[in-house]
Amino acid sequence: MSDPHFPVELSRLKKRLAGIFAAAAACILTGGFAYHHHFQKAIRKDASELLSSIRQLKTDQIVFWRSDRINDTNSLLDSPVLSVFFNRLALNPADKELQAWMRSRLQAYLKYNRYTTALLAWPDGRILISAGDAPKELAPETKELIARAAASGKTELGDFYLGPDGKPHLDVAGRAAASNGKRLFLVLKVAPADYLYPMISQWPTNSSTGEITLGRMEGDSAVALNEFRYDKTTPLRLRYPLADSDLPVTKALHGKTGVIFAKDYRGETVLASVGMIPGSDWAIVVKMDWKEILADAGQASALILLFTLTMLLAAAAMAYLLFRLQASAYSRSLLEIESEKEKYRINLETLTDRANDMILLSDPERRSLLMVNRKACETYGYSEEEMLKLHPEDMIPPEDISKFNARYRELAAGESAIYEVTHMKKNGERFRIEVSATGISQDGRNLVYFICRDVTERRRLEAELKEKERKLAGIMANLPGMAYRCKNDPNWTLDFVSPGCETLTGYKVSELTGNNAMNYSDLIIPADRDKVWREVQKAVGTRRPYRLLYRIRRKDGEIRTVWEQGAGIAGENGGVEALEGLIMDSTEKAAAETALRESQESYKHLFETMDEGFACHEIIYDEKGRPADYRFIEVNPAFERLTGLKRENILGKRVLEVMPKTEHSWIEKYGEVALTGKRIHFESRAEELGKWFEVSAFSPRRGQFATTFFDITPRKEAELRGEELNKDLAKNLRLYTMLAQINQAAALIKDRKQLLERVCDIAVVAGGFKMAWVGYPDKDTGRVLPLCSAGDAKDYLNPIKVFMTEGTASKGPTGEAARTGRISACQDIAVDPRMEPWRAKALDMGYASSAAIPLYDGDKLTNVLNLYSAARYAFTEEELKMLAAIQAETGLAIEAISAEERRAAAQAALERTADHLTHAMEATSIIIFTLRKVKDRFITQWVSGNSNLVTGHEPAEMLAPDWFEKTVHPDDRDWVLAEKQEIFAKGSLSQDFRVRRKDGKGYAWIHCQLKAGPEATGEITGSWTDITPLKESELRCRQIIEGLPGHGRPPAGSDK
């Protein structure tokens, strides 16, 4: 290749493609980073909502717990019976019997309530009586609390303090009595570690770093009130300076409320929700490590990174492919045009100069661009997305902005204007454009419509045209022959003739034009005159060019043989308006034929070797003059290669004859080109060929059009796959968000209906569905009845009837899901025959597809979740898998709520049973107890409170490990214990034996009934009944019988 510019052009091409790749890479990386940043913001928002919800939950629990302690104390103080005894004790503090009775009542109260100590104290802190783990002397904090209760006259809840045992305590104090100036105060002590601390530390969701802490201000320090997850220092001994403002607890104590970023006591970055507990000086902090919050984003971040890298690799591959294609095309073109460079350049300009005008639509009120076309993006160097973010003045040089604004206001008022102005491209390059602008009104808004054309090239071409016209004039002046335009009349009246006429005929231009001195017909030899007329009219009548050889007489009388070629020019009415042609001496005709033949051969070589497909067609009109079909006139080899159609099979045939399924839109576009001469450039898919083409079309003459095209199928398919991937990614992210929010709702909501209402809301807001509703199967009506809904439901659900039994109204997704227990979907409501009963209403509401998800409580189907989308085929296989995950999570939440409801009901029943049992035991002398077998020993677990009615022993005494062995009669101990070892083999056991009374006054006879539970648990339930009177009567009867003659003693061991 001898062109010295070739390496330079390749270098420039590399730089351009490198720039394009760099710009694409920057856009891809920026988009990936922006999406990742948005994803992290969404994660932080969800985490903030979760932490705020947990803080509110714990705040409510603590406030309720504080209120409950005060209410417990008030209920005890307000008891009609106790209040009387409190006053009596205040009047007679030395009454031992009264003290013992009061102590036993306080002990009974402690037994069933969560307090460690109950005591009565004087205002100065001296303890009168106490129950439980009572101290010898009240702590200063307790004395201060009594003083506060005395001052306020109300029950007061104290703050945390360290007791003598080194453990945290809380006290509640209230006035118990006030008689004759003597006041007694009831003090209840609470051990926070028993209930409050576990309640606070309980995290409602799965978290490895979640932590809830309390703190209060003491001087210049913040004091921890509960045990931390990562610092086991005893509460009230862990302190932090208030000056350390980065700690969440210090921020809360300084008045900060809400969700914050901070460093915790470990130095870890945490997201925390902070605030104060109402009615106290306690600050609450609910926090999670930021690393744990971001941990769930790892997979999404990896997907984003993988997608970004894939796009970068695709851009690099495309840039390299373009470079190879461009370099190869340049090499081929260079070889082809070296011999005919100038002629090829002109032909190439004809083929490639088909650029469309730039079209822009702007909103003057918002000063923004609403629409730009491809040519505008290519010309200015922006992508469509970038251009739509620009303001119109962003493309105007700074010195022209004021003039542009004035004109812009006039256009916005509805005026029109055509003007030429300088604009700027993205790279700062300035260029001239011709603008046709007009103000329009659309949907109540005033808009400005711009049609712009880059006239930089046109201005250059105009200059070149002038130069060419100058050259053409020179050529015409020196043309060895005569070019003409004449009327189609017998005189061949000349409208135009070139200066060569004087050399050819001897007459000047002015003499021949308009028949001023001579008409051209008179120059023709009479013998040839009729022949010329006939052949010209015959060719014009058949719309063919004519070629003639005849003789003329010059002005000087010399006869010359001339060669003429011309054609008829059709007018608007379809008739011949004029004739145009060239007349030359026969010798110059031969030279012209040779030149024409060489030109045709060069054009044929270019035509057959070009990479673009080329075809010339003739448009066919229907009876109304509209384009209805077109006929193939000529095609090149590239056309055959790109389409697979053979030239010999299509020339002269109509396109609908060759390809019957050709889209009518192609015929309309080409018809417009053939009629108007407008050039078009577009990309479209030929369905019958199964390929995408980039097409340029122009009209070489009226009624015909020519096309050049490339096969862009690989690029378009890659773009479509990219769009599908983006849609799938957005859909999966939407469903993952929906699943995450349902999990969060399941953790916070404990009412079934509220949970289902929240699921509907999440499906519409986070899931993007148009409407969602939940129904339940009603056995009485055999229908699925609506329970709750969200979204655009209107009156769709009021008349809806969905049956679970076989029938037309049970064929839809809802009925099928209720019958089969499986997820069911309708991908197109408009055509699915199952949706016939509901189709009209659904389409009127804008529903295009739907799915139904059965929800289970264990193995029982309890509800059906129904989702409606505005898009057809919205429920892909991947989305149905996500709906199955949503089904599983919602089912687990429903099971948890049901379990909690059953547990609450069982607890309530148990409490009622316990109350009934307690009353029954207090009214009977039967002692109830439970045992547990540990190895070969039987340990007493529980004894009813009426135990002192039989032996005088209190329940606490009977719980001692060796109490039974020490108390049972020595003669009965061995055989009683031996029989007990067989209890699990027998299942139940009945025994009569003696037990020593507590007061030492002999033994009481006991009838014992034992019932064994499962041996694996070792649990035994039993009862004792006092049968002493019965046994004593039995013994007296035996003694009487034994004293009778003829009767001996009963066998040994018969008393057992």
PASE-838389 format. One record per residue (C-alpha): x, y, z. Coordinates in steps of 0.25 Angstrom, whole numbers. Example, Ala and Ser with C-alpha at 12.3 -4.5 7.8 and 13.67 -1.06 7.14 Angstrom:
BEGIN
     x     y     z
    49   -18    31
    55    -4    29
//
This chain:
BEGIN
     x     y     z
     0     0     0
     7    13    -5
    -2    23     2
     7    30    12
    -5    35    20
    -9    21    24
    -1    19    37
    -6    33    41
   -20    30    38
   -19    17    46
   -12    25    58
   -24    35    58
   -34    23    57
   -27    17    69
   -28    30    77
   -43    32    73
   -46    18    78
   -38    19    90
   -45    32    93
   -59    25    91
   -55    14   100
   -50    23   111
   -63    31   110
   -71    18   110
   -63    12   122
   -64    25   130
   -79    24   128
   -80    10   132
   -72    12   144
   -79    24   148
   -93    17   146
   -88     5   154
   -83    14   165
   -95    22   166
  -104     9   166
   -95     3   177
   -96    16   185
  -111    16   183
  -112     2   188
  -104     5   201
  -113    17   204
  -125     7   202
  -119    -3   212
  -116     8   222
  -130    13   221
  -136    -1   224
  -126    -3   235
  -130    11   241
  -144     7   241
  -141    -6   247
  -133     0   259
  -144    11   261
  -154     1   262
  -146    -7   272
  -143     5   280
  -158     9   280
  -162    -6   284
  -152    -6   296
  -155     8   300
  -170     4   301
  -166    -9   309
  -158    -1   319
  -168    10   321
  -179    -1   323
  -170    -9   332
  -167     4   341
  -182     7   341
  -185    -8   344
  -176    -7   357
  -183     5   362
  -197    -1   359
  -193   -14   366
  -189    -6   378
  -202     3   378
  -211   -10   376
  -204   -15   389
  -206    -3   397
  -220    -1   392
  -224   -14   397
  -236   -12   406
  -231   -23   416
  -216   -20   416
  -219    -5   417
  -226    -8   431
  -215   -16   436
  -204    -6   431
  -211     5   440
  -212    -5   452
  -198    -8   450
  -194     7   450
  -202     8   463
  -196    -5   470
  -183    -7   464
  -179   -17   475
  -191   -26   472
  -183   -39   469
  -196   -47   464
  -199   -35   455
  -185   -35   450
  -184   -50   447
  -197   -49   440
  -192   -37   431
  -179   -44   429
  -186   -57   424
  -195   -48   414
  -183   -41   409
  -176   -54   407
  -188   -60   400
  -187   -47   391
  -173   -49   388
  -175   -64   384
  -184   -60   372
  -178   -47   368
  -164   -43   363
  -158   -36   375
  -147   -40   384
  -151   -33   396
  -163   -26   403
  -162   -18   415
  -169    -8   424
  -160     4   429
  -162    17   436
  -159    30   430
  -145    30   436
  -142    17   429
  -143     8   441
  -148    -6   436
  -161   -11   444
  -163   -24   437
  -157   -30   425
  -159   -43   416
  -150   -49   405
  -135   -45   404
  -137   -33   414
  -124   -25   417
  -121   -21   432
  -121    -7   428
  -127     1   417
  -117     7   406
  -116    22   405
  -123    21   392
  -135    14   398
  -136    24   409
  -135    36   399
  -147    29   391
  -155    28   404
  -153    43   407
  -157    46   392
  -170    37   394
  -173    44   407
  -171    58   400
  -180    55   388
  -190    46   395
  -189    36   383
  -183    23   380
  -169    26   375
  -160    17   366
  -145    19   369
  -133    18   360
  -122     7   359
  -112     6   370
  -102    -5   375
  -106   -12   387
   -98   -18   398
   -96   -31   390
   -90   -23   378
  -102   -25   369
  -111   -15   363
  -125   -12   370
  -137    -4   368
  -147     0   379
  -162     4   379
  -167    12   391
  -181    16   395
  -188    21   408
  -195     9   414
  -201    15   426
  -203    29   433
  -209    27   447
  -208    37   459
  -196    44   451
  -189    31   450
  -186    27   435
  -181    14   430
  -175    12   416
  -176    -1   408
  -163    -3   400
  -162   -14   389
  -148   -17   384
  -146   -22   369
  -134   -30   364
  -132   -24   349
  -124   -36   345
  -137   -46   347
  -146   -39   337
  -142   -25   333
  -128   -28   327
  -132   -40   319
  -144   -33   314
  -135   -21   309
  -124   -30   303
  -134   -38   295
  -132   -35   281
  -144   -38   272
  -137   -42   259
  -125   -50   255
  -112   -41   258
   -98   -44   262
   -95   -30   267
  -108   -24   271
  -108   -18   285
  -117   -10   294
  -112    -2   305
  -117     8   316
  -109    19   322
  -111    31   331
  -103    44   334
   -95    45   347
   -87    58   349
   -78    58   337
   -79    43   333
   -89    34   326
   -92    22   335
   -96     8   328
  -109     3   335
  -108   -11   328
   -98   -22   324
   -92   -19   310
   -91   -30   300
   -76   -28   298
   -72   -22   312
   -76   -31   324
   -73   -21   334
   -83   -20   345
   -94   -10   342
   -93     4   349
   -78     2   350
   -75     4   335
   -73    19   333
   -70    28   321
   -67    43   321
   -78    52   315
   -68    59   308
   -66    47   299
   -77    52   289
   -75    41   279
   -81    30   288
   -96    28   285
  -100    28   299
   -93    42   301
  -100    47   289
  -113    42   295
  -111    49   308
  -107    62   301
  -121    62   295
  -119    55   282
  -130    47   277
  -132    38   264
  -122    29   256
  -107    33   256
   -94    28   252
   -84    27   263
   -72    20   269
   -76    11   281
   -68     7   293
   -60    -3   285
   -56     7   275
   -65     0   264
   -74     9   254
   -88     6   258
  -102    11   253
  -110    14   265
  -124    19   269
  -123    27   281
  -133    34   290
  -138    36   305
  -148    27   313
  -160    36   316
  -162    39   330
  -147    36   334
  -133    41   332
  -129    28   325
  -123    28   311
  -126    16   302
  -116    12   290
  -120     2   280
  -109    -1   271
  -103   -11   260
   -89   -11   254
   -88    -4   241
   -80   -16   236
   -91   -26   239
  -102   -17   232
   -93   -16   219
   -90   -31   220
  -103   -34   213
   -99   -24   201
   -87   -33   198
   -94   -42   188
  -101   -30   181
   -88   -22   181
   -81   -34   174
   -92   -35   164
   -91   -20   161
   -76   -21   160
   -77   -34   151
   -88   -26   142
   -79   -14   141
   -66   -22   137
   -75   -30   127
   -79   -16   121
   -65   -11   121
   -60   -24   114
   -72   -23   104
   -68    -8   101
   -53   -12    99
   -57   -24    90
   -66   -14    82
   -55    -4    81
   -45   -14    76
   -55   -20    66
   -58    -6    61
   -43    -3    59
   -41   -16    51
   -53   -14    43
   -50     1    40
   -35    -3    37
   -39   -14    28
   -50    -5    21
   -40     6    19
   -29    -4    13
   -39    -9     3
   -45     5     0
   -30    10    -2
   -28    -1   -12
   -41     1   -20
   -40    16   -21
   -25    18   -25
   -28    18   -40
   -41    26   -39
   -39    34   -27
   -47    46   -31
   -58    39   -37
   -60    29   -25
   -59    41   -16
   -71    47   -23
   -79    34   -23
   -76    32    -8
   -81    46    -5
   -94    42   -12
   -95    29    -4
   -91    35    10
   -97    49    10
  -111    44    16
  -110    51    29
  -124    54    35
  -127    68    42
  -125    70    57
  -138    71    64
  -140    76    78
  -152    79    87
  -150    88    99
  -159    93   111
  -156   108   113
  -162   108   126
  -153    97   132
  -142   101   122
  -140    87   119
  -139    77   107
  -150    68   105
  -146    60    93
  -134    59    84
  -132    50    72
  -120    42    68
  -114    52    58
  -114    62    69
  -107    53    79
   -97    49    68
   -94    64    64
   -93    70    78
   -85    58    83
   -94    54    95
  -102    42    98
  -117    43    98
  -117    43   113
  -106    53   114
  -114    63   105
  -127    61   112
  -120    67   125
  -115    79   118
  -121    93   117
  -123    99   103
  -113   110   106
  -102    99   110
  -100    98    95
   -99   113    92
   -85   120    93
   -85   129   105
   -85   142    96
   -98   138    89
  -106   134   102
  -113   147   104
  -117   148    89
  -122   133    90
  -130   136   103
  -137   148    96
  -141   139    84
  -144   127    93
  -155   136   100
  -161   140    86
  -162   126    82
  -168   121    95
  -179   132    93
  -183   124    80
  -175   131    69
  -166   124    58
  -153   127    53
  -142   123    43
  -128   127    46
  -113   123    45
  -105   122    58
   -93   117    64
   -94   105    74
   -84    97    82
   -81    82    83
   -78    74    95
   -63    75    93
   -64    90    91
   -64    91    76
   -72   101    70
   -80   100    57
   -91   107    49
  -105   102    48
  -118   106    42
  -129   106    51
  -144   106    48
  -151   108    61
  -166   110    65
  -174   110    78
  -184   100    80
  -195    97    91
  -196    83    95
  -205    78   107
  -206    92   112
  -191    94   112
  -183   104   103
  -172    96    96
  -161   100    86
  -158    91    74
  -145    92    67
  -141    86    54
  -126    89    52
  -116    86    41
  -101    86    42
   -98    96    31
   -83    95    33
   -82    85    22
   -93    92    13
   -85   105    14
   -73    98    10
   -80    91    -1
   -86   104    -6
   -72   110    -8
   -68    97   -15
   -81    98   -23
   -78   112   -28
   -64   107   -31
   -70    95   -39
   -80   104   -46
   -68   113   -50
   -61   101   -55
   -74    96   -61
   -75   109   -68
   -61   107   -73
   -63    93   -77
   -76    97   -85
   -68   108   -91
   -58    98   -96
   -67    86   -98
   -65    81  -112
   -79    81  -115
   -92    87  -111
  -101    84   -98
  -115    89  -100
  -129    89   -94
  -140    91  -104
  -155    90  -105
  -161    78  -111
  -167    85  -123
  -164    84  -138
  -154    96  -138
  -146    90  -126
  -147   104  -119
  -135   105  -111
  -136   110   -96
  -121   108   -93
  -109   105  -102
   -95   104   -98
   -84   113  -104
   -79   101  -112
   -90   104  -121
   -82   114  -129
   -71   104  -131
   -81    94  -136
   -91   102  -144
   -84   115  -146
   -96   122  -139
   -94   130  -126
  -102   126  -113
  -111   138  -115
  -115   135  -129
  -119   121  -126
  -126   123  -113
  -141   126  -114
  -140   125  -129
  -135   139  -129
  -128   138  -143
  -129   123  -146
  -137   111  -141
  -129    98  -139
  -139    90  -148
  -134    99  -160
  -120    95  -158
  -123    80  -160
  -122    75  -174
  -136    73  -179
  -134    59  -183
  -131    56  -168
  -141    65  -162
  -153    56  -162
  -145    44  -157
  -140    52  -145
  -154    56  -141
  -159    42  -142
  -148    36  -134
  -148    46  -123
  -164    45  -122
  -163    30  -121
  -152    30  -110
  -160    41  -102
  -173    34  -103
  -167    21   -97
  -159    30   -87
  -146    25   -92
  -133    34   -96
  -130    35  -111
  -117    34  -118
  -117    40  -132
  -107    42  -144
  -110    53  -154
  -105    64  -162
  -106    79  -160
  -102    91  -169
   -93   101  -162
   -94   116  -163
   -83   116  -173
   -90   105  -181
   -81    94  -177
   -89    81  -175
   -85    73  -162
   -89    60  -157
   -93    61  -142
   -96    51  -131
  -107    55  -122
  -112    48  -108
  -123    53  -100
  -136    50   -93
  -150    56   -90
  -152    63   -77
  -165    61   -71
  -173    72   -65
  -183    73   -53
  -195    68   -62
  -187    56   -67
  -185    61   -81
  -171    64   -87
  -167    78   -83
  -154    79   -90
  -143    72   -96
  -128    72   -91
  -116    66   -98
  -102    68  -104
   -99    69  -119
   -85    66  -123
   -77    64  -136
   -76    49  -139
   -62    48  -136
   -64    54  -122
   -75    44  -120
   -66    32  -121
   -57    38  -111
   -69    41  -102
   -74    26  -104
   -60    21  -100
   -60    30   -87
   -74    26   -84
   -70    11   -85
   -58    13   -76
   -67    20   -66
   -77     9   -66
   -67    -2   -64
   -61     6   -52
   -75     8   -46
   -78    -7   -48
   -65   -11   -41
   -69    -2   -29
   -83    -7   -29
   -79   -22   -29
   -68   -21   -18
   -74   -11    -8
   -77   -17     6
   -91   -10     8
  -103   -17     2
  -109    -8   -10
  -122    -9   -17
  -130     0   -26
  -145    -1   -26
  -157     4   -33
  -169     8   -24
  -183     2   -28
  -195    10   -24
  -209     6   -21
  -222    11   -28
  -222    23   -18
  -207    27   -21
  -202    21    -8
  -189    12    -7
  -194    -2    -7
  -181   -10   -12
  -168    -8   -19
  -161   -16   -30
  -146   -20   -30
  -138   -13   -41
  -124   -16   -38
  -116   -22   -26
  -101   -24   -23
   -94   -37   -18
   -93   -31    -4
  -109   -31    -5
  -109   -46    -8
   -99   -49     3
  -106   -41    14
  -120   -45    11
  -118   -59     5
  -127   -55    -7
  -122   -58   -21
  -121   -47   -32
  -127   -56   -43
  -139   -59   -34
  -143   -45   -30
  -140   -35   -41
  -153   -30   -47
  -161   -36   -36
  -169   -29   -25
  -164   -30   -11
  -178   -36    -6
  -176   -46   -16
  -162   -50   -12
  -165   -48     3
  -180   -48     6
  -178   -45    21
  -171   -32    19
  -175   -21    28
  -184   -10    22
  -176     0    30
  -163    -2    21
  -172     0     8
  -177    13    15
  -163    19    18
  -158    15     4
  -170    21    -3
  -168    34     5
  -154    34     0
  -158    31   -15
  -169    42   -15
  -162    53    -7
  -147    51   -10
  -144    52     5
  -132    44    10
  -135    35    22
  -126    27    31
  -132    16    41
  -129     3    48
  -140    -7    47
  -142   -22    48
  -147   -30    36
  -155   -41    42
  -156   -50    30
  -141   -50    29
  -139   -51    44
  -128   -40    44
  -126   -25    48
  -121   -15    37
  -116    -1    38
  -122     5    25
  -120    18    17
  -129    21     6
  -130    32    -5
  -137    35   -18
  -128    35   -31
  -141    39   -38
  -155    41   -36
  -163    28   -33
  -150    20   -30
  -142    19   -18
  -128    12   -15
  -124     6    -2
  -110     3     5
  -110    -5    17
  -102   -13    27
  -105   -25    35
  -105   -20    50
  -112   -33    56
  -100   -36    66
  -100   -22    72
  -115   -21    73
  -116   -35    79
  -105   -31    89
  -113   -18    93
  -126   -26    94
  -119   -36   103
  -114   -25   112
  -128   -19   113
  -133   -32   117
  -122   -34   128
  -125   -20   133
  -140   -23   134
  -137   -36   141
  -128   -29   151
  -138   -18   154
  -149   -29   156
  -140   -38   165
  -136   -26   174
  -151   -21   175
  -155   -35   180
  -143   -36   189
  -147   -23   195
  -161   -28   196
  -156   -41   203
  -147   -33   213
  -158   -24   217
  -168   -36   219
  -157   -42   228
  -156   -29   236
  -171   -28   237
  -172   -42   242
  -162   -39   253
  -170   -27   258
  -185   -30   256
  -191   -40   265
  -206   -39   259
  -209   -48   247
  -219   -38   240
  -209   -26   242
  -198   -35   237
  -206   -38   224
  -210   -24   222
  -195   -20   223
  -191   -31   213
  -202   -25   203
  -196   -11   205
  -181   -16   203
  -186   -23   190
  -191   -10   184
  -181    -1   190
  -168    -9   189
  -172   -20   180
  -178   -10   169
  -191   -18   167
  -203   -10   163
  -212   -17   174
  -211   -28   184
  -222   -34   193
  -222   -46   203
  -234   -55   204
  -238   -67   213
  -246   -79   209
  -260   -79   215
  -265   -93   217
  -280   -89   219
  -280   -82   205
  -269   -90   198
  -263   -76   193
  -250   -69   196
  -255   -56   203
  -246   -43   203
  -240   -40   216
  -231   -28   213
  -225   -21   201
  -215   -10   196
  -213    -2   183
  -223     1   172
  -234    -8   176
  -246     2   176
  -259    -6   174
  -252   -19   168
  -253   -27   181
  -267   -23   185
  -274   -32   175
  -263   -42   173
  -267   -57   174
  -257   -68   174
  -261   -82   178
  -252   -93   183
  -261  -104   177
  -261  -108   162
  -267   -98   153
  -265   -86   144
  -263   -77   156
  -252   -86   162
  -243   -87   149
  -235   -74   152
  -222   -73   159
  -229   -71   173
  -238   -82   172
  -227   -92   167
  -218   -88   178
  -229   -90   188
  -232  -104   182
  -218  -109   179
  -210  -102   190
  -200   -98   179
  -196   -84   173
  -204   -81   161
  -201   -70   151
  -209   -64   139
  -199   -57   129
  -209   -50   121
  -223   -47   126
  -228   -42   112
  -227   -56   106
  -226   -66   117
  -240   -74   117
  -239   -76   132
  -241   -61   134
  -254   -60   127
  -263   -57   139
  -254   -46   143
  -247   -41   130
  -255   -29   127
  -254   -23   141
  -239   -26   142
  -236   -20   129
  -244    -8   132
  -235    -7   145
  -222    -8   137
  -219   -22   142
  -211   -30   131
  -206   -42   139
  -208   -48   153
  -203   -58   162
  -208   -65   174
  -200   -71   186
  -206   -80   196
  -202   -77   211
  -201   -88   221
  -202   -89   236
  -194  -101   238
  -201  -111   229
  -214  -103   228
  -217   -94   217
  -222   -81   223
  -221   -70   213
  -218   -67   198
  -209   -55   194
  -213   -49   181
  -204   -40   173
  -208   -32   160
  -198   -26   150
  -200   -16   140
  -191   -23   130
  -194   -36   123
  -185   -48   125
  -180   -41   138
  -178   -55   146
  -166   -61   140
  -160   -74   145
  -150   -67   153
  -161   -58   159
  -169   -70   163
  -158   -75   170
  -157   -62   178
  -172   -63   181
  -169   -77   187
  -159   -71   196
  -169   -60   200
  -180   -71   202
  -170   -78   211
  -166   -66   219
  -181   -61   221
  -185   -76   225
  -174   -76   236
  -179   -62   241
  -193   -68   241
  -189   -80   249
  -181   -72   259
  -194   -63   261
  -203   -75   263
  -193   -82   272
  -192   -69   281
  -207   -68   281
  -208   -83   285
  -197   -80   296
  -205   -68   301
  -218   -76   302
  -211   -88   309
  -204   -78   318
  -217   -71   321
  -224   -85   323
  -212   -90   332
  -213   -77   340
  -228   -79   342
  -226   -94   346
  -215   -90   355
  -224   -80   362
  -235   -91   363
  -225  -101   368
  -220   -91   378
  -234   -88   383
  -237  -103   383
  -225  -107   391
  -228   -96   401
  -241  -102   403
  -237  -117   405
  -227  -124   414
  -221  -132   402
  -206  -128   399
  -202  -128   385
  -187  -129   381
  -178  -133   370
  -165  -141   370
  -153  -143   361
  -145  -156   361
  -130  -152   360
  -122  -165   359
  -128  -174   371
  -133  -162   379
  -146  -155   379
  -145  -139   380
  -158  -131   384
  -160  -120   373
  -173  -114   378
  -183  -115   390
  -196  -108   391
  -198   -97   401
  -207  -105   410
  -196  -115   415
  -196  -109   429
  -211  -114   431
  -206  -129   431
  -192  -130   438
  -190  -115   442
  -178  -114   432
  -177  -102   423
  -175  -104   408
  -161   -98   408
  -157  -109   419
  -163  -120   411
  -154  -116   399
  -142  -120   407
  -134  -131   400
  -134  -141   412
  -147  -136   418
  -155  -149   415
  -145  -159   419
  -144  -152   433
  -159  -150   435
  -164  -164   430
  -166  -174   441
  -153  -183   443
  -162  -195   441
  -168  -190   428
  -156  -184   422
  -149  -196   415
  -161  -202   408
  -167  -188   404
  -154  -184   397
  -153  -198   391
  -167  -198   385
  -165  -184   380
  -153  -189   371
  -163  -197   363
  -173  -185   360
  -169  -184   346
  -170  -199   343
  -184  -199   350
  -189  -185   345
  -196  -182   358
  -195  -186   373
  -203  -185   386
  -196  -185   400
  -201  -183   414
  -189  -179   424
  -186  -171   436
  -180  -157   436
  -175  -150   449
  -182  -137   452
  -174  -124   453
  -179  -121   468
  -173  -135   472
  -186  -140   476
  -186  -154   470
  -188  -158   455
  -199  -155   445
  -204  -166   436
  -203  -162   421
  -210  -169   409
  -201  -166   397
  -205  -167   382
  -193  -166   372
  -195  -164   357
  -182  -166   348
  -180  -157   336
  -171  -161   324
  -158  -168   330
  -149  -159   322
  -154  -147   329
  -153  -154   343
  -166  -146   347
  -176  -151   357
  -189  -145   362
  -195  -149   376
  -204  -146   387
  -205  -148   402
  -218  -150   410
  -218  -150   425
  -224  -163   429
  -220  -163   444
  -234  -164   449
  -237  -176   440
  -224  -183   444
  -226  -181   459
  -240  -187   458
  -234  -199   450
  -224  -201   460
  -234  -201   472
  -242  -211   464
  -230  -220   463
  -227  -219   477
  -241  -223   481
  -241  -234   471
  -228  -239   476
  -233  -239   490
  -244  -249   486
  -242  -264   489
  -237  -272   478
  -231  -261   470
  -216  -259   469
  -208  -248   464
  -209  -243   450
  -197  -247   440
  -185  -238   441
  -185  -227   431
  -200  -227   430
  -201  -213   434
  -195  -208   422
//
